[in-house]
Amino acid sequence: MAHDLSDFEEQSNESYQEPAFEAFMCPLTRQVMHDPVTIETGQTFEREAILKWFRECRDTGRKPTCPLTQKELRSTEISPSIALRNVIDEWRTRNEEKELEKACSSLNLQSEDDTLRALLFISQMCQRSPGKKNLVRREGIIPTIADMMKSSSRRVRLKSLEVLRVLVEDNRENQEELGQGDTIRTIIKFLSNEHFQERELAVSVLYELSTCDSICERIGAVYGAILLLVGMCSSKSENIAAVEKAENTLKNLEKYETNVKQMAENGRLEPLLTKLIEGTAEVQLAMAEYLGELALANDVKVVVAEQVGALLVSIMKTGSLPAAREATLKALREISSNETSAKILLQGGILPPLVKDLFSVGARMRLKEVSAAILANLVASGADFRSIPLLLLREEEDDKDTTTTLLSEEVVHSLLHLISNTGPAIECKLLNVLVGLTGSPATVGDVVSAIRSSGATISLIQFVEAAHREIRVESLKLLRNVSPYMGGELADALGGSSGHLSSLLRVVTDGGGGVTEEQAAALGLLGDLPERDWNLTRQLLDLGAFRALASKLVELRRGMIRGNRHVAPFTEGAVRVLYRVTTLLQEESEYVEFAREAGLAPLFVELLQQMNSGLDAVQLYSAMALEKLSLQSRRLTVVPDAPAPPSGLFMCACFGGGKALPPPPGTCRVHGGFCSLRESFCLAEPGCKAVERLVACLEHGDARVVEAALAALSTLVGDSVENATEGVLVLGEADGLRPVVEVLVANRTEALQRRAVWAVERILRVEDIALEVAADQTVASALVEAYRNGDARTRQTAERALRHLDRIPKFSTAFDSTSAPKPRPAAS
């Protein structure tokens, strides 16, 4: 029957000792003496035993006597029996050596109980006499015990770990002996064991080994050792003593820099930061190099910036050796890649020396590259660079310093100059700096002004054809940021004979699979260019851009192109570019034919279904495009010839002699001709879902989308259609009347109010609808509000609507000045 190890130790009283001589035994304790002493009668006892006897005599009021002879003693003085003690020690040593030999023999036996008894004996022997630890080592037993850590028996494994801890405690030679081979790796494996006793004993052994400097490096060299120790330190389920051992072990391992690096890699940064703060210049350099190689979490970057950010900036300012500067800059590059930590570095004064190094003529290009990356990180933090002064040296003005900022024209000119005269890596980072500066409305104007004054527009556009993709992407982002301020200049530079427009379109249309960031950025730029630049629109048509983009959007809708995070900006840019076609439908029939061929109207209707995707601009421009397409329906519809009246009959409807003939079957009820969404852009075509989807957009959160959708729907009830009443009915059949009225009642913006008042007035021209709406007080109140506060045109429209609701009387035309009788001429 198996027992727990604790039970075994309690039951294991068997000794390997042979009987001792009687002279070795204390008469009082009947145990072999350790410190024999002799009293007045010549009898020998264990020191502590005879002293206890004398105390008992004194405490009971008796005179001291000899415990064996009962003779009274004149004196209680005792004398050490040195000769006997030496003989006993020699006997004990010889006996323990024999017992140790037997224990060693038992370790190799198959019996688990014999093995445990042997291990227990070795442990007790070494605890009684620490000097015996050396005897165990000389007997070559340590490797045997170490092998037992691999036993299939948990009791044997636990006891072997316990014995090893005893053997290496405060014994450098045994530590070195145990640290050989793969023993350390075996001990470390226990740290991930599910059994808590094995973990606790293993970390205790590891701590004892870590007190030996030469073994610290070996522990750190075992893969995963430091990570497991760090994990134990942060564990809430471990025994407090085990956590303390793990902490102390890690502190011992900090003696070696490679271990410190591993700790930092596993989230324990304090040792590295401490060495960086307190170490020599050489140690600081090594720690800075390590810091630059780490991939830090964002919250850790903040901690590092707070603790050593100012120190690193100081080293960057004063360091003269290129290696030290490079190591420091790389560390700062890693730390600055977080918004909060970047702002801490800016407060620590990093910007002036950084920009100075960047513009320095003698600086190495590799250092410039790292400096450019740091500057890009700092700009991405969104800090106010207008308030951060720079001190730049002007050599041409008697070496006088001048205070400026990162947004000053001189500094931006220098950045633009570097972009055109450095390698791809630096160019890319500096373009990223300008992208960050132009991404804020507060600073984009300064950069645009500097680009214009330096004449760098053409140079920046040329980067769209760069060999490196990252440079192309950053240049496109920059151009898009400045396009609202210099769109005409960019359109002129891209168009013409430069070929840049063709290159831009190749980026958009080339490649398969998913959408790339470069494609999305290119379309974003094209979509931002002025819509009224007809020459650019003509070039895009001639280059096949519109046809290619329409096909791309169809493929995206059908799932033929793999989706990713760039699909949304790509779709938005493509829709904005295609919208340009609809602005010229009235001007040239070629654009109408293309819109029919490419099926733009059905495509824009499909694109309205973006309600939950966050693509507000896609819905906005799709609705705007449908408005312009729908306005062409009246002239594009094919109106059939009127049928001739029956032969021999003549009836004049003017005099009630007949009724108007019904429209031919198959014609559009709104436009009076043969219509379709694809050919005549008719939104009222049954089954095309155009009206329903535009109505759905009336509930959009963006007022611009609501206004565009309402404008598109209004084309069905305007004066340009054959039958506006039917347009109102089409809107009603799509459940669109109430949403239109609710837009009026909501009164979100002035422009939307103007549009809603016009649409409601058109709807109220249908008498039945007006009667129903008249009962809704909120509609009348909204119209009164528009009548009171709107502009002149809105007031007039609101007045007509209120008349439909009988809120304003319809005065007789007899009072109209235009119908009043003219005065007679005066008599001569």
C-alpha positions in Angstrom: 0.0 0.0 0.0 1.4 3.3 -1.0 1.8 6.1 1.5 2.3 9.9 1.1 5.9 11.1 1.6 5.1 12.7 4.9 3.6 9.5 6.2 6.7 7.6 5.1 9.0 10.0 7.0 7.0 9.5 10.1 7.1 5.7 9.9 10.7 5.4 8.7 12.7 4.9 11.9 15.0 2.2 10.6 18.6 3.2 11.0 21.7 2.1 9.1 23.9 2.4 12.3 25.5 -0.5 14.0 25.3 -0.7 17.8 27.6 1.7 19.6 30.0 0.9 22.5 28.5 1.3 25.9 31.2 3.9 26.8 29.8 6.1 24.0 26.3 6.1 25.7 25.2 8.8 28.1 23.9 7.1 31.3 21.1 9.7 31.5 19.9 9.9 27.9 21.0 6.4 26.7 22.1 8.1 23.5 25.5 8.4 21.9 27.2 11.4 23.3 28.2 14.5 21.2 29.9 16.5 24.0 31.0 14.2 26.8 32.1 15.7 30.1 33.4 14.2 33.4 32.3 15.2 36.9 34.0 14.9 40.3 33.2 11.2 40.7 34.9 10.4 37.4 31.6 9.5 35.7 31.0 10.7 32.1 27.8 12.2 30.8 26.4 14.3 27.9 27.1 18.0 28.8 23.4 19.1 28.5 22.1 16.1 30.4 24.3 16.5 33.5 23.7 20.3 33.6 20.0 19.6 33.5 20.5 17.1 36.5 22.3 19.7 38.5 19.5 22.3 37.9 16.9 19.8 39.1 18.9 19.2 42.3 19.1 22.9 42.9 15.5 23.6 42.1 14.3 20.8 44.5 16.6 22.0 47.4 18.8 18.9 47.3 22.5 18.9 47.3 24.1 18.0 43.9 24.8 14.3 43.6 26.2 11.9 41.1 23.3 10.4 39.1 25.0 7.0 39.1 26.7 6.7 42.6 24.2 9.0 44.4 27.3 10.4 46.2 27.1 14.1 47.2 29.4 16.3 45.3 31.5 19.0 46.7 31.6 20.8 43.4 29.5 20.8 40.2 32.4 21.6 37.9 32.6 19.6 34.8 35.6 18.7 32.6 35.4 18.1 28.8 36.3 14.5 27.9 38.2 15.4 24.8 39.7 12.0 24.2 36.3 10.3 24.4 34.7 12.9 22.2 37.4 12.3 19.5 36.9 8.6 19.7 33.1 9.0 19.4 33.5 11.4 16.4 35.8 8.9 14.7 33.3 6.1 15.4 30.4 8.3 14.1 32.4 9.3 10.9 33.3 5.7 10.1 29.7 4.6 10.8 28.2 7.3 8.7 30.5 6.5 5.8 29.3 2.9 6.0 25.8 4.0 6.3 26.2 6.3 3.3 27.6 3.4 1.3 24.6 1.4 2.2 22.3 4.3 1.3 24.1 4.7 -2.1 23.5 1.0 -2.7 19.8 1.4 -1.8 19.4 4.4 -4.3 20.1 2.0 -7.1 17.6 -0.6 -6.0 14.2 -1.0 -7.6 12.4 -0.7 -4.3 10.7 2.7 -3.9 10.7 2.4 -0.1 14.4 1.6 0.1 15.1 4.6 -2.2 13.0 6.9 0.0 14.8 5.6 3.2 18.2 6.3 1.6 17.2 9.8 0.6 15.8 10.5 4.0 19.0 9.3 5.6 21.1 11.5 3.4 18.9 14.5 4.1 18.9 14.0 7.9 22.7 13.4 8.0 23.4 16.6 6.1 21.1 18.7 8.2 22.7 17.3 11.4 26.2 17.8 10.1 26.5 20.4 7.2 30.0 19.2 6.7 28.7 15.9 5.5 27.5 17.6 2.3 31.1 17.5 1.1 31.2 13.8 1.8 28.1 13.2 -0.3 29.7 15.1 -3.1 33.0 13.1 -2.9 31.0 9.9 -2.9 29.6 11.0 -6.3 26.0 10.7 -5.1 24.7 14.1 -6.3 24.3 13.1 -10.0 22.4 9.9 -8.8 20.0 12.0 -6.8 19.6 14.4 -9.7 18.6 11.6 -11.9 15.8 10.7 -9.5 14.0 13.9 -10.4 13.0 12.0 -13.5 11.4 9.2 -11.6 7.9 8.1 -12.4 7.1 8.2 -8.6 6.0 11.6 -7.3 7.2 10.7 -3.8 10.7 10.0 -5.1 10.7 13.2 -7.2 9.6 15.3 -4.2 12.2 13.7 -1.9 15.0 14.1 -4.4 14.2 17.8 -4.8 14.2 18.2 -1.1 17.5 16.5 -0.7 19.1 18.5 -3.5 18.0 21.7 -1.8 19.7 20.6 1.4 22.9 19.6 -0.4 23.3 22.9 -2.3 22.3 25.2 0.5 25.4 27.3 1.4 27.7 25.0 -0.4 29.3 26.4 -3.5 31.1 23.2 -4.5 27.8 21.2 -4.5 26.1 24.0 -6.4 28.7 23.7 -9.1 28.3 20.0 -9.1 24.6 20.1 -9.5 24.8 22.8 -12.1 26.4 20.4 -14.6 24.7 18.8 -17.6 21.0 19.1 -18.0 20.1 19.1 -14.4 19.1 22.8 -14.4 16.8 22.3 -17.3 15.2 19.4 -15.4 14.6 21.6 -12.3 13.1 24.4 -14.4 10.7 22.0 -16.0 9.1 21.5 -12.5 8.2 25.2 -12.5 5.4 24.5 -15.0 4.3 21.3 -13.2 0.6 21.1 -12.1 1.7 19.8 -8.7 2.3 22.7 -6.3 4.8 20.9 -4.1 7.0 20.1 -7.0 6.9 23.7 -8.1 7.7 25.0 -4.7 10.6 22.6 -4.1 12.0 23.2 -7.6 12.0 27.0 -7.2 13.7 26.6 -3.8 16.5 24.5 -5.4 16.8 27.0 -8.2 17.1 29.9 -5.7 20.0 28.2 -3.9 21.7 27.6 -7.2 21.2 31.2 -8.3 23.4 32.3 -5.3 26.3 31.0 -7.4 27.3 33.6 -10.0 28.6 31.1 -12.5 25.2 29.3 -12.5 23.1 32.4 -12.9 24.1 32.6 -16.6 23.3 28.9 -17.1 19.8 29.3 -15.6 19.1 32.3 -17.9 20.3 30.3 -20.9 17.6 27.6 -20.4 14.8 28.5 -22.8 11.7 29.7 -20.9 13.3 29.7 -17.5 13.0 33.5 -16.9 9.5 33.5 -18.3 8.4 30.8 -15.9 10.0 32.6 -12.9 8.3 35.9 -14.0 5.0 34.1 -14.2 5.4 32.7 -10.7 6.1 36.2 -9.3 2.9 37.5 -10.8 0.8 34.5 -9.9 -2.0 34.9 -7.4 -2.4 31.2 -6.8 1.2 30.4 -5.8 2.3 30.0 -2.2 3.8 33.2 -0.7 7.1 31.5 0.1 7.4 30.2 -3.5 6.7 33.7 -4.9 9.4 35.1 -2.6 11.9 32.4 -3.8 11.1 33.2 -7.4 11.6 37.0 -6.8 14.9 36.4 -5.1 16.0 34.1 -7.8 15.3 36.7 -10.5 17.2 39.3 -8.4 20.2 37.0 -8.4 19.9 36.5 -12.1 20.1 40.2 -12.7 23.9 40.0 -12.4 24.0 39.1 -16.1 22.8 41.6 -18.8 21.5 38.8 -21.0 19.2 37.8 -18.2 18.0 41.4 -17.7 17.2 41.6 -21.4 15.1 38.4 -21.2 13.3 39.8 -18.1 12.4 42.9 -20.1 11.2 40.8 -23.0 8.9 39.0 -20.6 7.5 42.2 -19.1 9.8 42.6 -16.2 11.4 46.0 -17.1 12.5 47.3 -13.8 15.9 45.7 -13.8 16.7 47.1 -17.2 15.5 50.6 -16.3 17.4 50.5 -13.0 20.6 49.6 -14.8 19.9 52.2 -17.4 19.5 54.9 -14.7 22.3 53.8 -12.4 24.8 52.0 -14.7 28.0 53.2 -16.2 28.1 54.6 -19.7 28.9 51.2 -21.0 26.0 49.6 -19.2 23.7 52.4 -20.3 24.6 51.8 -23.9 23.9 48.1 -23.6 20.5 48.7 -21.9 19.5 51.3 -24.5 20.3 48.8 -27.2 18.1 46.2 -25.5 15.3 48.7 -25.0 15.4 49.6 -28.7 15.0 45.9 -29.7 12.0 45.3 -27.5 8.4 45.3 -28.7 6.8 47.1 -25.8 3.1 47.2 -25.0 1.5 50.6 -25.1 1.1 50.9 -21.3 4.7 49.8 -20.8 5.9 52.5 -23.3 4.2 55.1 -21.1 6.0 53.7 -17.9 9.3 53.7 -19.7 8.9 57.2 -21.0 8.0 58.5 -17.5 11.0 56.8 -15.9 13.9 57.1 -18.4 12.5 59.3 -21.2 14.3 62.4 -20.0 17.5 60.4 -19.4 17.4 59.1 -23.0 16.9 62.6 -24.3 19.8 63.8 -22.3 22.0 61.0 -23.7 20.9 61.9 -27.2 21.9 65.5 -26.7 25.3 64.9 -25.1 26.3 61.5 -26.6 29.2 61.9 -29.0 29.8 58.3 -30.0 27.7 57.2 -33.0 26.9 53.8 -31.4 25.6 55.5 -28.3 23.4 57.9 -30.3 22.1 55.1 -32.5 21.2 52.9 -29.5 19.5 55.8 -27.8 17.6 56.9 -30.9 16.3 53.3 -31.5 15.1 53.2 -27.9 13.3 56.5 -28.4 11.8 55.3 -31.6 10.2 52.4 -29.8 9.0 54.4 -26.9 7.6 57.3 -29.0 5.3 55.0 -31.0 2.5 55.6 -28.5 0.5 58.8 -28.3 0.8 59.3 -24.5 4.5 58.3 -24.3 5.3 60.5 -27.3 3.8 63.5 -25.5 5.9 62.7 -22.4 9.0 62.8 -24.6 7.9 66.1 -26.1 7.6 67.5 -22.6 11.1 66.1 -21.9 12.5 68.3 -24.7 13.1 65.7 -27.4 12.0 67.8 -30.4 14.7 70.5 -30.7 17.7 68.1 -30.6 15.9 65.7 -32.8 15.1 68.2 -35.6 18.6 69.6 -35.3 20.1 66.1 -35.9 17.7 65.5 -38.8 18.8 68.7 -40.6 22.5 68.3 -39.6 24.7 68.0 -42.7 27.3 65.7 -41.1 24.9 63.2 -39.5 24.9 59.6 -40.7 22.1 58.6 -42.9 21.2 55.7 -40.7 20.7 58.1 -37.7 18.7 60.4 -39.9 16.4 57.5 -40.7 15.8 56.7 -37.1 15.3 60.4 -36.3 12.8 60.7 -39.1 10.9 57.7 -37.7 10.8 59.3 -34.2 9.6 62.6 -35.6 6.8 60.7 -37.5 5.8 59.1 -34.2 5.8 62.5 -32.4 3.6 64.1 -35.0 1.2 61.2 -34.9 0.6 62.0 -31.2 -1.5 65.0 -32.1 0.5 67.4 -30.0 0.3 71.2 -30.5 3.6 71.8 -32.4 2.8 75.5 -32.7 3.7 75.8 -29.0 7.0 73.8 -29.1 9.9 76.1 -30.0 12.9 74.9 -32.0 16.4 76.4 -31.9 18.0 76.1 -35.3 21.5 77.3 -36.3 21.7 79.6 -39.3 25.2 79.5 -40.6 24.6 82.2 -43.2 23.8 84.8 -40.5 26.9 84.8 -38.4 26.0 81.6 -36.6 23.1 83.2 -34.9 20.4 81.0 -33.4 16.8 81.6 -34.3 13.7 80.3 -32.5 11.0 78.8 -34.7 8.6 75.9 -34.7 8.1 72.7 -36.7 5.3 74.4 -38.7 7.3 77.4 -39.8 7.9 77.8 -43.5 11.7 77.4 -43.1 11.4 74.1 -41.3 8.8 72.7 -43.7 11.0 73.8 -46.6 13.8 71.8 -45.0 11.6 68.8 -44.7 10.6 69.0 -48.3 14.2 69.4 -49.3 15.2 66.3 -47.3 12.4 64.3 -48.9 13.8 65.0 -52.4 17.4 64.4 -51.5 17.6 61.3 -49.3 17.0 57.6 -49.5 13.6 55.8 -49.6 13.5 55.0 -45.9 14.0 58.6 -44.8 11.7 59.9 -47.6 8.9 57.6 -46.4 9.2 58.7 -42.8 9.3 62.4 -43.7 6.3 62.0 -45.9 4.6 60.4 -43.0 5.6 63.5 -40.9 3.9 65.8 -43.4 0.9 63.5 -43.5 0.5 63.9 -39.8 0.9 67.7 -39.9 -1.7 68.0 -42.8 -4.1 65.6 -41.0 -5.1 68.4 -38.6 -7.2 71.4 -39.7 -5.2 73.5 -37.3 -1.9 72.9 -39.1 -2.6 71.9 -42.7 -2.7 75.5 -43.8 0.9 76.1 -42.8 2.1 73.1 -44.7 0.1 74.0 -47.8 1.5 77.5 -47.7 5.1 76.1 -47.5 4.4 73.6 -50.3 3.3 76.5 -52.6 6.1 78.8 -51.7 8.7 76.1 -52.2 7.2 75.0 -55.5 7.2 71.4 -54.3 3.9 70.4 -55.8 5.3 68.7 -58.8 8.0 66.9 -56.8 5.4 65.5 -54.4 3.2 64.3 -57.2 6.2 62.5 -58.8 6.3 60.3 -55.7 3.1 58.6 -56.8 5.4 56.8 -59.4 8.1 55.9 -56.9 9.5 52.4 -56.9 8.8 51.8 -53.2 5.2 51.1 -52.3 5.4 52.7 -48.9 6.6 56.0 -50.4 3.7 55.9 -52.9 1.2 55.3 -50.2 2.5 58.1 -48.0 2.7 60.6 -50.9 -0.9 59.8 -51.8 -2.1 60.4 -48.3 -0.3 63.7 -48.2 -1.7 64.8 -51.5 -5.2 63.9 -50.4 -4.8 65.9 -47.1 -3.9 69.0 -49.1 -6.3 68.5 -52.0 -9.2 70.5 -50.4 -6.8 73.5 -50.3 -5.0 73.1 -53.6 -7.3 70.8 -55.6 -7.0 72.8 -58.8 -3.2 72.8 -58.7 -3.1 69.1 -58.1 -5.6 68.4 -60.9 -3.6 70.5 -63.3 -0.4 68.7 -62.3 -1.9 65.2 -62.5 -3.6 65.9 -65.9 -2.1 67.0 -69.1 0.8 65.2 -70.7 2.6 64.3 -67.5 1.2 60.8 -67.4 0.8 60.9 -63.7 -3.0 60.4 -64.0 -2.4 57.3 -66.0 0.0 56.0 -63.4 -2.5 56.7 -60.7 -5.2 54.8 -62.5 -2.9 51.8 -63.1 -2.5 51.7 -59.3 -6.2 51.6 -58.8 -7.1 49.0 -61.5 -4.0 46.7 -61.4 -3.8 43.6 -59.2 -6.2 41.0 -58.1 -7.4 39.6 -54.8 -8.1 42.2 -52.1 -8.0 45.9 -52.1 -4.6 47.5 -51.1 -4.0 50.6 -49.0 -2.3 52.2 -52.0 -5.4 51.7 -54.2 -7.6 53.2 -51.5 -5.3 56.2 -51.0 -5.2 56.8 -54.8 -9.0 56.7 -55.1 -9.2 59.0 -52.1 -7.1 61.6 -53.8 -9.0 61.3 -57.1 -12.3 61.6 -55.2 -11.2 64.8 -53.5 -10.2 66.6 -56.8 -12.6 69.4 -57.9 -15.8 67.9 -59.4 -16.3 70.9 -61.7 -12.9 70.4 -63.4 -14.5 69.2 -66.7 -11.1 68.7 -68.4 -10.1 66.2 -65.7 -13.4 64.4 -66.0 -12.9 64.1 -69.8 -9.4 62.7 -69.2 -10.8 60.1 -66.7 -13.4 59.1 -69.3 -10.9 58.8 -72.1 -8.6 56.7 -69.9 -11.4 54.3 -69.0 -11.3 55.2 -65.4 -15.1 55.3 -64.9 -15.7 52.0 -66.6 -12.9 50.3 -64.6 -14.3 51.7 -61.3 -17.8 50.7 -62.1 -16.6 47.1 -62.7 -14.6 47.1 -59.5 -17.7 48.2 -57.5 -19.8 45.5 -59.1 -17.2 42.9 -58.2 -17.1 44.2 -54.6 -20.9 44.0 -54.3 -20.9 40.5 -55.6 -18.1 39.4 -53.3 -15.6 38.7 -56.1 -13.0 40.8 -54.4 -11.7 39.8 -51.0 -12.8 42.1 -48.3 -10.4 43.9 -45.9 -10.0 47.1 -44.0 -9.2 49.1 -47.2 -12.5 48.2 -48.9 -14.4 51.0 -47.2 -12.2 53.9 -48.2 -11.7 52.3 -51.7 -15.5 52.2 -52.2 -16.0 55.8 -51.0 -13.3 57.1 -53.4 -14.7 55.1 -56.3 -18.2 56.4 -55.7 -17.0 60.0 -55.5 -15.1 59.6 -58.7 -18.1 58.1 -60.5 -20.3 60.9 -59.3 -18.3 63.2 -61.6 -20.1 61.5 -64.6 -23.5 62.6 -63.3 -22.5 66.3 -63.1 -22.1 66.4 -66.9 -25.1 64.4 -68.1 -26.8 67.6 -69.3 -23.7 68.8 -71.2 -22.7 65.8 -73.4 -24.6 62.8 -74.6 -21.4 60.7 -74.3 -21.7 60.7 -70.5 -25.4 59.6 -70.8 -24.4 56.7 -73.0 -21.7 55.7 -70.6 -24.0 55.9 -67.6 -26.5 53.6 -69.5 -23.8 51.2 -70.6 -22.2 50.9 -67.2 -25.5 50.7 -65.4 -24.7 53.5 -63.1 -28.2 54.1 -61.8 -28.7 50.5 -60.7 -25.3 50.5 -59.2 -25.9 53.7 -57.1 -29.2 52.2 -56.0 -27.3 49.1 -54.7 -24.8 51.3 -53.0 -27.5 52.9 -50.9 -27.6 49.7 -48.9 -24.8 50.7 -46.6 -26.9 51.5 -43.6 -24.8 49.6 -41.0 -21.4 49.8 -42.6 -20.5 53.3 -41.6 -20.0 54.4 -45.3 -21.9 57.7 -45.0 -20.1 59.2 -47.9 -21.0 56.3 -50.1 -24.7 56.8 -49.4 -24.3 60.6 -49.7 -22.7 60.6 -53.2 -25.0 57.7 -54.4 -28.1 59.7 -53.4 -26.6 62.9 -55.0 -25.8 60.9 -58.2 -29.4 59.5 -58.3 -30.8 63.0 -58.1 -28.8 64.1 -61.1 -29.6 61.0 -63.0 -33.3 61.2 -62.2 -33.4 64.8 -63.5 -32.6 63.5 -66.9 -35.5 61.0 -67.0 -38.0 63.4 -68.5 -35.9 64.0 -71.6 -34.6 60.5 -71.9 -38.0 58.7 -71.7 -39.4 57.5 -75.0 -42.9 59.1 -75.3 -45.2 57.2 -77.6 -47.2 59.0 -80.3 -50.7 59.9 -79.2 -53.3 57.5 -80.6 -55.7 58.9 -83.3 -59.3 59.5 -82.3 -62.0 57.1 -83.7 -62.9 57.7 -87.3 -65.9 60.1 -87.9 -65.9 61.4 -84.3 -64.8 64.7 -83.1 -65.0 65.5 -79.4 -63.5 68.5 -77.7 -62.7 67.9 -74.2 -62.6 71.6 -73.6 -66.3 71.7 -73.9 -67.0 68.5 -72.1 -67.6 66.6 -75.2 -65.0 63.9 -74.4 -62.4 62.7 -71.9 -58.6 62.6 -72.2 -57.3 59.3 -73.5 -55.5 57.0 -71.0 -51.7 56.6 -71.5 -50.6 53.6 -73.6 -49.9 50.5 -71.6 -46.4 50.0 -70.3 -45.6 53.7 -70.0 -44.3 55.3 -66.9 -47.0 56.8 -64.7 -44.7 59.6 -63.6 -42.8 60.5 -66.9 -45.5 59.4 -69.4 -43.1 57.4 -71.6 -41.3 54.1 -71.7 -38.9 54.2 -68.8 -36.3 52.0 -67.0 -33.8 52.6 -64.3 -30.9 51.6 -66.6 -31.8 53.5 -69.8 -33.7 56.6 -68.7 -32.6 56.6 -65.0 -36.2 56.4 -63.8 -36.5 55.9 -60.1 -40.1 55.0 -60.3 -39.5 51.8 -62.3 -41.5 49.1 -60.5 -39.2 46.6 -58.7 -36.0 48.6 -58.8 -36.1 49.4 -55.1 -34.7 52.9 -55.7 -37.5 54.8 -54.0 -37.6 52.3 -51.0 -33.9 52.7 -50.4 -33.9 56.4 -50.7 -36.8 56.5 -48.2 -34.7 54.3 -45.8 -31.9 57.0 -46.0 -34.3 59.6 -44.6 -33.7 58.0 -41.2 -29.9 58.3 -41.5 -28.0 60.0 -38.7 -26.1 62.3 -41.1 -28.2 65.2 -42.2 -26.3 65.5 -45.4 -27.3 62.0 -46.4 -30.9 62.8 -45.5 -30.8 65.9 -47.6 -29.4 64.1 -50.6 -32.0 61.3 -50.4 -34.8 63.9 -50.1 -33.4 65.7 -53.1 -33.4 62.5 -55.2 -37.0 61.7 -54.1 -38.1 65.2 -54.9 -37.3 64.7 -58.6 -40.4 62.5 -58.8 -42.8 65.3 -57.7 -41.2 68.3 -59.4 -42.3 70.4 -62.4 -40.0 68.4 -64.7 -42.1 65.3 -64.6 -45.2 64.5 -66.6 -47.5 63.7 -63.6 -46.3 64.9 -60.2 -49.4 63.5 -58.6 -48.4 60.0 -59.6 -44.9 60.8 -58.2 -46.5 61.5 -54.9 -48.4 58.2 -55.1 -45.2 56.3 -55.9 -43.7 57.8 -52.9 -46.7 56.9 -50.8 -46.6 53.3 -52.0 -43.0 53.0 -50.8 -44.2 54.3 -47.3 -42.2 57.4 -47.9 -44.8 60.2 -47.1 -44.5 59.9 -43.3 -40.6 59.9 -43.3 -40.6 63.1 -45.5 -43.0 64.8 -43.1 -40.9 63.7 -40.1 -37.8 65.2 -41.7 -39.7 68.5 -41.8 -40.8 68.2 -38.2 -37.3 67.3 -37.0 -35.9 70.6 -38.4 -32.3 69.5 -38.1 -30.6 72.0 -40.4 -31.6 75.1 -42.4 -30.8 73.4 -45.7 -32.7 70.3 -44.8 -35.7 72.4 -43.6 -35.8 74.2 -47.0 -35.7 71.0 -48.9 -38.4 69.3 -46.7 -40.7 72.3 -46.9 -40.6 72.1 -50.7 -41.2 68.4 -50.7 -44.1 68.6 -48.2 -45.8 71.4 -50.2 -45.6 69.1 -53.3 -47.1 66.2 -51.4 -49.9 68.4 -50.0 -51.0 69.3 -53.5 -52.8 65.9 -53.5 -56.1 66.8 -51.9 -56.7 63.5 -50.1 -53.2 63.5 -48.6 -53.6 67.2 -47.5 -56.9 66.3 -45.7 -55.1 63.5 -43.8 -52.1 65.6 -42.9 -54.3 68.5 -41.7 -55.2 66.5 -38.6 -51.5 66.4 -37.6 -50.8 69.5 -35.6 -47.0 68.9 -35.6 -46.8 69.3 -39.4 -48.7 72.6 -39.3 -46.4 73.8 -36.5 -43.3 72.9 -38.5 -44.7 74.7 -41.5 -45.5 77.8 -39.4 -42.0 77.7 -37.9 -40.5 77.6 -41.5 -42.9 80.4 -42.5 -41.7 82.6 -39.6 -38.0 82.0 -39.7 -37.1 80.7 -43.1 -35.6 82.7 -46.0 -37.8 84.3 -48.6 -38.1 81.3 -50.8 -38.8 78.9 -47.9 -41.4 81.4 -46.5 -43.2 81.4 -49.9 -43.2 77.6 -50.1 -44.4 77.2 -46.5 -47.2 79.7 -47.2 -48.4 77.6 -50.1 -48.3 74.4 -48.0 -50.2 76.1 -45.2 -52.9 77.1 -47.7 -53.2 73.4 -48.7 -53.9 72.7 -45.1 -56.4 75.7 -44.9 -54.2 77.4 -42.3 -54.0 80.5 -44.6 -57.1 81.6 -46.5 -57.1 81.5 -50.3 -58.1 85.0 -51.2 -60.1 85.8 -54.3 -58.2 86.9 -57.4 -60.5 89.9 -57.5 -58.2 91.5 -55.0 -55.2 90.7 -57.1 -53.7 93.9 -58.5 -53.0 92.2 -61.7 -56.8 91.6 -62.3 -58.0 95.1 -61.1 -59.7 97.3 -63.8 -57.4 99.8 -65.5 -58.3 103.4 -64.9 -59.9 105.3 -67.7 -57.8 108.1 -69.4 -58.6 111.6 -68.4 -61.0 113.6 -70.6 -59.3 116.1 -72.8 
